[in-house]
Each structure stands twice: as structure tokens, then as C-alpha cells.
Amino acid sequence: SSGINAEWPLRPGDACRKERDDIDSQLSELKTAHQEQITACEMKERELVRYTAMLKEKDNSLDKRSKDSIELNSKVEDLLNSLNHSRKLYEALEKEKSTDCDSALIPLL
């Protein structure tokens, strides 16, 4: 007697067994989905760690460039001050030279 419903008639305990099997199947699917989520999170975490390391490296590079830039600016400023001092000395020497020439010529006039 293969009736309309192949599961009918159920023996005692069949319904419980089927329900338990369904629950086990759902639980297995949930565990798989949960494990996939954990794996995805772990991958994202590794990515974040990698990006954080890259950012730190870039930050250190910028710090170094900033320090180098400050150092170069200081050297340029020193050179400009030195150049300015040399120019003033040169102008003073030129003035003194022309004054000496003028004073040497006055007695000749």
C-alpha cells in the first residue's frame, strides 16, 4: 500500500527522528555559515593588520621626510645667513677700498 504520502504511516518515533534529523541538518548549515563568517572575519582582520602596518610605514616615511625637510631648511637658512654676511663684508671692503682711493687722491688735487 503505497499511499498518497510515502511517509505515511509513520512508525512510533519516526516523527521525532525526522524532526531531530531536520534540526541536525539546520544546525550543520548554521555551523557551516558561522565558520564561513569566522573565516571571512579572520581574513579581514589580517587585511587590517597589513594595512595598519603599511600606514605605519608610510607615517614613519613621512616623519623622516619631515625631519629631513626641517634639516634641509635649517641648512639653507644657515647658507643664506652666511651668504648675507659675506655680501655685507664684501660691501664693507668695497666701500673701504673706494674711500682709500678717494683719500689717496685728495692730496694730489
N, CA, C and O atoms as CSV, one atom per row, in Angstrom:
chain,resi,resn,atom,element,x,y,z
A,1,SER,N,N,0.841,-1.187,0.000
A,1,SER,CA,C,0.000,0.000,0.000
A,1,SER,C,C,0.872,1.231,0.000
A,1,SER,O,O,1.218,1.759,1.056
A,2,SER,N,N,1.228,1.688,-1.190
A,2,SER,CA,C,1.983,2.937,-1.264
A,2,SER,C,C,0.964,4.050,-1.400
A,2,SER,O,O,0.460,4.317,-2.491
A,3,GLY,N,N,0.661,4.701,-0.276
A,3,GLY,CA,C,-0.400,5.692,-0.211
A,3,GLY,C,C,-0.008,7.005,-0.866
A,3,GLY,O,O,1.026,7.094,-1.529
A,4,ILE,N,N,-0.831,8.012,-0.680
A,4,ILE,CA,C,-0.607,9.336,-1.238
A,4,ILE,C,C,0.681,9.918,-0.676
A,4,ILE,O,O,1.462,10.516,-1.416
A,5,ASN,N,N,0.914,9.749,0.631
A,5,ASN,CA,C,2.124,10.260,1.280
A,5,ASN,C,C,3.027,9.077,1.583
A,5,ASN,O,O,2.652,8.162,2.317
A,6,ALA,N,N,4.260,9.109,0.990
A,6,ALA,CA,C,5.170,7.980,1.160
A,6,ALA,C,C,5.606,7.831,2.608
A,6,ALA,O,O,6.001,6.745,3.031
A,7,GLU,N,N,5.535,8.938,3.385
A,7,GLU,CA,C,5.962,8.875,4.775
A,7,GLU,C,C,4.879,8.287,5.685
A,7,GLU,O,O,5.097,8.086,6.880
A,8,TRP,N,N,3.761,8.029,5.125
A,8,TRP,CA,C,2.633,7.541,5.935
A,8,TRP,C,C,2.437,6.076,5.705
A,8,TRP,O,O,2.565,5.666,4.551
A,9,PRO,N,N,2.149,5.260,6.637
A,9,PRO,CA,C,2.050,5.560,8.061
A,9,PRO,C,C,3.417,5.559,8.733
A,9,PRO,O,O,4.300,4.770,8.396
A,10,LEU,N,N,3.564,6.458,9.685
A,10,LEU,CA,C,4.820,6.556,10.445
A,10,LEU,C,C,4.796,5.552,11.571
A,10,LEU,O,O,3.767,5.282,12.190
A,11,ARG,N,N,5.983,5.008,11.810
A,11,ARG,CA,C,6.096,4.126,12.975
A,11,ARG,C,C,6.305,5.016,14.203
A,11,ARG,O,O,6.688,6.176,14.057
A,12,PRO,N,N,6.068,4.508,15.376
A,12,PRO,CA,C,6.305,5.324,16.586
A,12,PRO,C,C,7.765,5.760,16.629
A,12,PRO,O,O,8.666,4.941,16.447
A,13,GLY,N,N,7.999,7.055,16.872
A,13,GLY,CA,C,9.362,7.598,16.958
A,13,GLY,C,C,9.882,8.129,15.634
A,13,GLY,O,O,10.882,8.847,15.615
A,14,ASP,N,N,9.224,7.793,14.513
A,14,ASP,CA,C,9.681,8.297,13.211
A,14,ASP,C,C,9.585,9.820,13.138
A,14,ASP,O,O,10.497,10.481,12.641
A,15,ALA,N,N,8.495,10.365,13.628
A,15,ALA,CA,C,8.297,11.822,13.574
A,15,ALA,C,C,9.397,12.527,14.378
A,15,ALA,O,O,9.945,13.539,13.940
A,16,CYS,N,N,9.705,11.988,15.540
A,16,CYS,CA,C,10.754,12.585,16.377
A,16,CYS,C,C,12.097,12.491,15.684
A,16,CYS,O,O,12.880,13.441,15.679
A,17,ARG,N,N,12.356,11.311,15.089
A,17,ARG,CA,C,13.630,11.118,14.398
A,17,ARG,C,C,13.755,12.094,13.227
A,17,ARG,O,O,14.810,12.698,13.032
A,18,LYS,N,N,12.676,12.250,12.445
A,18,LYS,CA,C,12.691,13.171,11.310
A,18,LYS,C,C,12.917,14.603,11.794
A,18,LYS,O,O,13.703,15.345,11.206
A,19,GLU,N,N,12.231,14.982,12.857
A,19,GLU,CA,C,12.386,16.330,13.407
A,19,GLU,C,C,13.834,16.542,13.879
A,19,GLU,O,O,14.428,17.592,13.632
A,20,ARG,N,N,14.387,15.540,14.554
A,20,ARG,CA,C,15.765,15.636,15.028
A,20,ARG,C,C,16.733,15.739,13.842
A,20,ARG,O,O,17.678,16.527,13.873
A,21,ASP,N,N,16.490,14.937,12.798
A,21,ASP,CA,C,17.341,14.994,11.603
A,21,ASP,C,C,17.274,16.380,10.950
A,21,ASP,O,O,18.295,16.918,10.521
A,22,ASP,N,N,16.058,16.956,10.877
A,22,ASP,CA,C,15.890,18.310,10.312
A,22,ASP,C,C,16.661,19.333,11.143
A,22,ASP,O,O,17.352,20.201,10.609
A,23,ILE,N,N,16.525,19.208,12.458
A,23,ILE,CA,C,17.222,20.131,13.360
A,23,ILE,C,C,18.734,19.975,13.207
A,23,ILE,O,O,19.466,20.963,13.145
A,24,ASP,N,N,19.200,18.703,13.146
A,24,ASP,CA,C,20.632,18.451,12.952
A,24,ASP,C,C,21.121,19.060,11.631
A,24,ASP,O,O,22.203,19.643,11.567
A,25,SER,N,N,20.313,18.914,10.591
A,25,SER,CA,C,20.671,19.453,9.277
A,25,SER,C,C,20.757,20.983,9.335
A,25,SER,O,O,21.709,21.575,8.825
A,26,GLN,N,N,19.764,21.615,9.954
A,26,GLN,CA,C,19.777,23.077,10.099
A,26,GLN,C,C,20.973,23.533,10.928
A,26,GLN,O,O,21.633,24.519,10.599
A,27,LEU,N,N,21.240,22.799,12.009
A,27,LEU,CA,C,22.368,23.122,12.886
A,27,LEU,C,C,23.686,23.014,12.114
A,27,LEU,O,O,24.570,23.859,12.263
A,28,SER,N,N,23.809,21.985,11.300
A,28,SER,CA,C,25.010,21.793,10.493
A,28,SER,C,C,25.186,22.957,9.508
A,28,SER,O,O,26.288,23.473,9.324
A,29,GLU,N,N,24.066,23.357,8.876
A,29,GLU,CA,C,24.121,24.501,7.951
A,29,GLU,C,C,24.529,25.782,8.684
A,29,GLU,O,O,25.337,26.562,8.180
A,30,LEU,N,N,23.964,25.991,9.879
A,30,LEU,CA,C,24.308,27.170,10.677
A,30,LEU,C,C,25.778,27.156,11.078
A,30,LEU,O,O,26.451,28.186,11.034
A,31,LYS,N,N,26.279,25.964,11.475
A,31,LYS,CA,C,27.693,25.851,11.847
A,31,LYS,C,C,28.590,26.178,10.655
A,31,LYS,O,O,29.600,26.867,10.798
A,32,THR,N,N,28.214,25.680,9.484
A,32,THR,CA,C,28.994,25.960,8.271
A,32,THR,C,C,28.985,27.459,7.963
A,32,THR,O,O,30.031,28.049,7.693
A,33,ALA,N,N,27.794,28.069,8.006
A,33,ALA,CA,C,27.684,29.507,7.731
A,33,ALA,C,C,28.487,30.304,8.760
A,33,ALA,O,O,29.162,31.276,8.419
A,34,HIS,N,N,28.403,29.880,10.021
A,34,HIS,CA,C,29.139,30.564,11.091
A,34,HIS,C,C,30.645,30.447,10.858
A,34,HIS,O,O,31.376,31.423,11.026
A,35,GLN,N,N,31.105,29.272,10.475
A,35,GLN,CA,C,32.536,29.070,10.205
A,35,GLN,C,C,32.984,29.934,9.028
A,35,GLN,O,O,34.086,30.484,9.038
A,36,GLU,N,N,32.119,30.051,8.008
A,36,GLU,CA,C,32.448,30.909,6.856
A,36,GLU,C,C,32.573,32.367,7.291
A,36,GLU,O,O,33.459,33.088,6.835
A,37,GLN,N,N,31.673,32.791,8.181
A,37,GLN,CA,C,31.746,34.165,8.695
A,37,GLN,C,C,33.027,34.375,9.498
A,37,GLN,O,O,33.678,35.412,9.374
A,38,ILE,N,N,33.383,33.401,10.313
A,38,ILE,CA,C,34.615,33.497,11.112
A,38,ILE,C,C,35.818,33.607,10.176
A,38,ILE,O,O,36.701,34.439,10.385
A,39,THR,N,N,35.844,32.762,9.144
A,39,THR,CA,C,36.954,32.783,8.183
A,39,THR,C,C,37.026,34.148,7.488
A,39,THR,O,O,38.111,34.708,7.328
A,40,ALA,N,N,35.872,34.678,7.077
A,40,ALA,CA,C,35.839,35.994,6.418
A,40,ALA,C,C,36.342,37.075,7.370
A,40,ALA,O,O,37.093,37.961,6.962
A,41,CYS,N,N,35.933,37.007,8.637
A,41,CYS,CA,C,36.389,37.987,9.632
A,41,CYS,C,C,37.896,37.892,9.852
A,41,CYS,O,O,38.584,38.906,9.965
A,42,GLU,N,N,38.401,36.651,9.910
A,42,GLU,CA,C,39.841,36.457,10.097
A,42,GLU,C,C,40.616,37.039,8.919
A,42,GLU,O,O,41.671,37.645,9.104
A,43,MET,N,N,40.087,36.854,7.701
A,43,MET,CA,C,40.744,37.417,6.513
A,43,MET,C,C,40.750,38.950,6.586
A,43,MET,O,O,41.759,39.594,6.299
A,44,LYS,N,N,39.608,39.514,6.973
A,44,LYS,CA,C,39.524,40.979,7.095
A,44,LYS,C,C,40.470,41.488,8.171
A,44,LYS,O,O,41.090,42.540,8.018
A,45,GLU,N,N,40.577,40.742,9.252
A,45,GLU,CA,C,41.479,41.128,10.342
A,45,GLU,C,C,42.930,41.139,9.846
A,45,GLU,O,O,43.685,42.072,10.121
A,46,ARG,N,N,43.306,40.078,9.103
A,46,ARG,CA,C,44.670,40.029,8.545
A,46,ARG,C,C,44.909,41.201,7.597
A,46,ARG,O,O,45.983,41.802,7.591
A,47,GLU,N,N,43.877,41.521,6.785
A,47,GLU,CA,C,43.976,42.651,5.863
A,47,GLU,C,C,44.178,43.954,6.635
A,47,GLU,O,O,45.015,44.781,6.272
A,48,LEU,N,N,43.400,44.124,7.704
A,48,LEU,CA,C,43.517,45.329,8.528
A,48,LEU,C,C,44.904,45.442,9.150
A,48,LEU,O,O,45.491,46.524,9.188
A,49,VAL,N,N,45.423,44.317,9.636
A,49,VAL,CA,C,46.761,44.313,10.229
A,49,VAL,C,C,47.784,44.736,9.170
A,49,VAL,O,O,48.690,45.524,9.442
A,50,ARG,N,N,47.619,44.191,7.950
A,50,ARG,CA,C,48.545,44.518,6.856
A,50,ARG,C,C,48.438,46.011,6.501
A,50,ARG,O,O,49.454,46.692,6.361
A,51,TYR,N,N,47.211,46.509,6.358
A,51,TYR,CA,C,47.023,47.923,6.024
A,51,TYR,C,C,47.552,48.829,7.132
A,51,TYR,O,O,48.145,49.874,6.863
A,52,THR,N,N,47.330,48.417,8.384
A,52,THR,CA,C,47.830,49.209,9.513
A,52,THR,C,C,49.348,49.283,9.463
A,52,THR,O,O,49.930,50.343,9.696
A,53,ALA,N,N,49.990,48.158,9.159
A,53,ALA,CA,C,51.456,48.137,9.049
A,53,ALA,C,C,51.918,49.043,7.905
A,53,ALA,O,O,52.902,49.770,8.038
A,54,MET,N,N,51.195,48.991,6.773
A,54,MET,CA,C,51.554,49.848,5.638
A,54,MET,C,C,51.410,51.329,6.009
A,54,MET,O,O,52.270,52.146,5.681
A,55,LEU,N,N,50.318,51.659,6.693
A,55,LEU,CA,C,50.095,53.047,7.101
A,55,LEU,C,C,51.175,53.517,8.067
A,55,LEU,O,O,51.655,54.647,7.976
A,56,LYS,N,N,51.553,52.639,8.994
A,56,LYS,CA,C,52.597,52.976,9.962
A,56,LYS,C,C,53.915,53.227,9.225
A,56,LYS,O,O,54.651,54.159,9.548
A,57,GLU,N,N,54.201,52.376,8.226
A,57,GLU,CA,C,55.417,52.529,7.432
A,57,GLU,C,C,55.403,53.865,6.683
A,57,GLU,O,O,56.403,54.581,6.654
A,58,LYS,N,N,54.253,54.190,6.079
A,58,LYS,CA,C,54.135,55.471,5.360
A,58,LYS,C,C,54.262,56.642,6.325
A,58,LYS,O,O,54.887,57.655,6.011
A,59,ASP,N,N,53.661,56.491,7.502
A,59,ASP,CA,C,53.731,57.531,8.526
A,59,ASP,C,C,55.183,57.756,8.938
A,59,ASP,O,O,55.634,58.896,9.057
A,60,ASN,N,N,55.923,56.643,9.158
A,60,ASN,CA,C,57.342,56.758,9.517
A,60,ASN,C,C,58.126,57.417,8.397
A,60,ASN,O,O,59.014,58.232,8.646
A,61,SER,N,N,57.796,57.059,7.156
A,61,SER,CA,C,58.464,57.643,5.998
A,61,SER,C,C,58.197,59.154,5.944
A,61,SER,O,O,59.097,59.948,5.668
A,62,LEU,N,N,56.937,59.532,6.213
A,62,LEU,CA,C,56.589,60.960,6.218
A,62,LEU,C,C,57.313,61.693,7.344
A,62,LEU,O,O,57.789,62.813,7.164
A,63,ASP,N,N,57.390,61.042,8.518
A,63,ASP,CA,C,58.119,61.637,9.637
A,63,ASP,C,C,59.570,61.887,9.255
A,63,ASP,O,O,60.127,62.948,9.537
A,64,LYS,N,N,60.183,60.882,8.601
A,64,LYS,CA,C,61.578,61.007,8.192
A,64,LYS,C,C,61.725,62.131,7.173
A,64,LYS,O,O,62.648,62.941,7.261
A,65,ARG,N,N,60.800,62.175,6.196
A,65,ARG,CA,C,60.848,63.239,5.187
A,65,ARG,C,C,60.686,64.608,5.850
A,65,ARG,O,O,61.359,65.575,5.493
A,66,SER,N,N,59.777,64.661,6.820
A,66,SER,CA,C,59.544,65.916,7.525
A,66,SER,C,C,60.812,66.356,8.259
A,66,SER,O,O,61.196,67.524,8.203
A,67,LYS,N,N,61.458,65.408,8.948
A,67,LYS,CA,C,62.706,65.727,9.664
A,67,LYS,C,C,63.789,66.144,8.683
A,67,LYS,O,O,64.518,67.107,8.923
A,68,ASP,N,N,63.893,65.403,7.559
A,68,ASP,CA,C,64.876,65.752,6.527
A,68,ASP,C,C,64.605,67.149,5.980
A,68,ASP,O,O,65.526,67.935,5.761
A,69,SER,N,N,63.335,67.440,5.767
A,69,SER,CA,C,62.949,68.750,5.233
A,69,SER,C,C,63.320,69.864,6.219
A,69,SER,O,O,63.848,70.902,5.821
A,70,ILE,N,N,63.043,69.638,7.495
A,70,ILE,CA,C,63.385,70.628,8.523
A,70,ILE,C,C,64.898,70.832,8.559
A,70,ILE,O,O,65.386,71.958,8.652
A,71,GLU,N,N,65.633,69.715,8.482
A,71,GLU,CA,C,67.091,69.782,8.495
A,71,GLU,C,C,67.606,70.552,7.274
A,71,GLU,O,O,68.493,71.397,7.397
A,72,LEU,N,N,67.045,70.255,6.093
A,72,LEU,CA,C,67.456,70.954,4.867
A,72,LEU,C,C,67.121,72.446,4.950
A,72,LEU,O,O,67.927,73.295,4.568
A,73,ASN,N,N,65.928,72.752,5.453
A,73,ASN,CA,C,65.546,74.160,5.599
A,73,ASN,C,C,66.527,74.887,6.515
A,73,ASN,O,O,66.897,76.032,6.255
A,74,SER,N,N,66.941,74.226,7.575
A,74,SER,CA,C,67.890,74.816,8.509
A,74,SER,C,C,69.229,75.069,7.810
A,74,SER,O,O,69.838,76.125,7.982
A,75,LYS,N,N,69.683,74.083,7.016
A,75,LYS,CA,C,70.950,74.245,6.291
A,75,LYS,C,C,70.864,75.376,5.276
A,75,LYS,O,O,71.801,76.162,5.136
A,76,VAL,N,N,69.739,75.458,4.568
A,76,VAL,CA,C,69.537,76.538,3.589
A,76,VAL,C,C,69.553,77.894,4.297
A,76,VAL,O,O,70.148,78.858,3.813
A,77,GLU,N,N,68.892,77.945,5.446
A,77,GLU,CA,C,68.867,79.190,6.221
A,77,GLU,C,C,70.288,79.579,6.657
A,77,GLU,O,O,70.670,80.746,6.573
A,78,ASP,N,N,71.060,78.599,7.119
A,78,ASP,CA,C,72.455,78.856,7.503
A,78,ASP,C,C,73.253,79.373,6.310
A,78,ASP,O,O,74.023,80.325,6.433
A,79,LEU,N,N,73.061,78.734,5.150
A,79,LEU,CA,C,73.773,79.167,3.937
A,79,LEU,C,C,73.373,80.597,3.542
A,79,LEU,O,O,74.221,81.409,3.172
A,80,LEU,N,N,72.087,80.886,3.626
A,80,LEU,CA,C,71.622,82.247,3.294
A,80,LEU,C,C,72.210,83.272,4.255
A,80,LEU,O,O,72.628,84.354,3.841
A,81,ASN,N,N,72.240,82.925,5.545
A,81,ASN,CA,C,72.834,83.836,6.533
A,81,ASN,C,C,74.315,84.044,6.248
A,81,ASN,O,O,74.820,85.164,6.324
A,82,SER,N,N,75.005,82.956,5.919
A,82,SER,CA,C,76.427,83.032,5.598
A,82,SER,C,C,76.649,83.881,4.354
A,82,SER,O,O,77.558,84.710,4.308
A,83,LEU,N,N,75.812,83.667,3.349
A,83,LEU,CA,C,75.895,84.441,2.105
A,83,LEU,C,C,75.638,85.922,2.377
A,83,LEU,O,O,76.346,86.786,1.860
A,84,ASN,N,N,74.643,86.202,3.173
A,84,ASN,CA,C,74.301,87.583,3.527
A,84,ASN,C,C,75.474,88.235,4.268
A,84,ASN,O,O,75.826,89.383,3.998
A,85,HIS,N,N,76.074,87.492,5.202
A,85,HIS,CA,C,77.229,88.002,5.948
A,85,HIS,C,C,78.395,88.284,4.996
A,85,HIS,O,O,79.045,89.325,5.094
A,86,SER,N,N,78.655,87.347,4.071
A,86,SER,CA,C,79.727,87.531,3.089
A,86,SER,C,C,79.459,88.756,2.225
A,86,SER,O,O,80.375,89.526,1.937
A,87,ARG,N,N,78.207,88.939,1.812
A,87,ARG,CA,C,77.854,90.088,0.978
A,87,ARG,C,C,78.125,91.400,1.732
A,87,ARG,O,O,78.658,92.358,1.171
A,88,LYS,N,N,77.739,91.416,3.026
A,88,LYS,CA,C,77.968,92.624,3.833
A,88,LYS,C,C,79.472,92.904,3.980
A,88,LYS,O,O,79.912,94.050,3.890
A,89,LEU,N,N,80.258,91.828,4.209
A,89,LEU,CA,C,81.712,92.002,4.297
A,89,LEU,C,C,82.266,92.543,2.986
A,89,LEU,O,O,83.094,93.453,2.982
A,90,TYR,N,N,81.807,91.981,1.877
A,90,TYR,CA,C,82.259,92.412,0.549
A,90,TYR,C,C,81.923,93.889,0.330
A,90,TYR,O,O,82.759,94.667,-0.131
A,91,GLU,N,N,80.677,94.264,0.670
A,91,GLU,CA,C,80.264,95.667,0.503
A,91,GLU,C,C,81.111,96.584,1.381
A,91,GLU,O,O,81.488,97.673,0.947
A,92,ALA,N,N,81.413,96.166,2.598
A,92,ALA,CA,C,82.240,96.977,3.503
A,92,ALA,C,C,83.645,97.123,2.933
A,92,ALA,O,O,84.222,98.210,2.971
A,93,LEU,N,N,84.200,96.033,2.404
A,93,LEU,CA,C,85.538,96.095,1.796
A,93,LEU,C,C,85.545,97.013,0.579
A,93,LEU,O,O,86.468,97.807,0.398
A,94,GLU,N,N,84.514,96.900,-0.250
A,94,GLU,CA,C,84.411,97.769,-1.439
A,94,GLU,C,C,84.335,99.239,-1.026
A,94,GLU,O,O,84.972,100.101,-1.631
A,95,LYS,N,N,83.552,99.504,0.007
A,95,LYS,CA,C,83.394,100.888,0.492
A,95,LYS,C,C,84.727,101.400,1.020
A,95,LYS,O,O,85.141,102.528,0.751
A,96,GLU,N,N,85.391,100.518,1.790
A,96,GLU,CA,C,86.686,100.917,2.367
A,96,GLU,C,C,87.699,101.159,1.255
A,96,GLU,O,O,88.479,102.109,1.330
A,97,LYS,N,N,87.700,100.319,0.224
A,97,LYS,CA,C,88.631,100.451,-0.888
A,97,LYS,C,C,88.395,101.772,-1.614
A,97,LYS,O,O,89.343,102.493,-1.927
A,98,SER,N,N,87.121,102.087,-1.880
A,98,SER,CA,C,86.831,103.332,-2.602
A,98,SER,C,C,87.154,104.542,-1.726
A,98,SER,O,O,87.579,105.580,-2.234
A,99,THR,N,N,86.955,104.416,-0.420
A,99,THR,CA,C,87.298,105.510,0.497
A,99,THR,C,C,88.803,105.725,0.501
A,99,THR,O,O,89.274,106.863,0.490
A,100,ASP,N,N,89.571,104.614,0.518
A,100,ASP,CA,C,91.039,104.710,0.487
A,100,ASP,C,C,91.497,105.384,-0.780
A,100,ASP,O,O,92.403,106.216,-0.745
A,101,CYS,N,N,90.880,105.035,-1.919
A,101,CYS,CA,C,91.264,105.629,-3.184
A,101,CYS,C,C,90.959,107.107,-3.191
A,101,CYS,O,O,91.769,107.916,-3.645
A,102,ASP,N,N,89.762,107.468,-2.674
A,102,ASP,CA,C,89.387,108.899,-2.616
A,102,ASP,C,C,90.345,109.668,-1.722
A,102,ASP,O,O,90.789,110.759,-2.080
A,103,SER,N,N,90.663,109.112,-0.572
A,103,SER,CA,C,91.546,109.840,0.364
A,103,SER,C,C,92.971,109.915,-0.179
A,103,SER,O,O,93.711,110.849,0.129
A,104,ALA,N,N,93.351,108.920,-0.992
A,104,ALA,CA,C,94.699,108.959,-1.594
A,104,ALA,C,C,94.754,109.983,-2.701
A,104,ALA,O,O,95.808,110.558,-2.972
A,105,LEU,N,N,93.600,110.219,-3.357
A,105,LEU,CA,C,93.591,111.190,-4.463
A,105,LEU,C,C,93.517,112.623,-3.988
A,105,LEU,O,O,94.025,113.514,-4.668
A,106,ILE,N,N,92.892,112.883,-2.826
A,106,ILE,CA,C,92.689,114.242,-2.341
A,106,ILE,C,C,93.994,115.031,-2.257
A,106,ILE,O,O,94.035,116.172,-2.717
A,107,PRO,N,N,95.060,114.472,-1.689
A,107,PRO,CA,C,96.298,115.273,-1.615
A,107,PRO,C,C,96.869,115.604,-3.013
A,107,PRO,O,O,97.571,116.600,-3.192
A,108,LEU,N,N,96.549,114.746,-3.988
A,108,LEU,CA,C,97.077,115.013,-5.324
A,108,LEU,C,C,96.368,116.170,-5.991
A,108,LEU,O,O,96.932,116.811,-6.877
A,109,LEU,N,N,95.142,116.451,-5.582
A,109,LEU,CA,C,94.367,117.539,-6.206
A,109,LEU,C,C,94.806,118.871,-5.792
A,109,LEU,O,O,94.245,119.872,-6.238
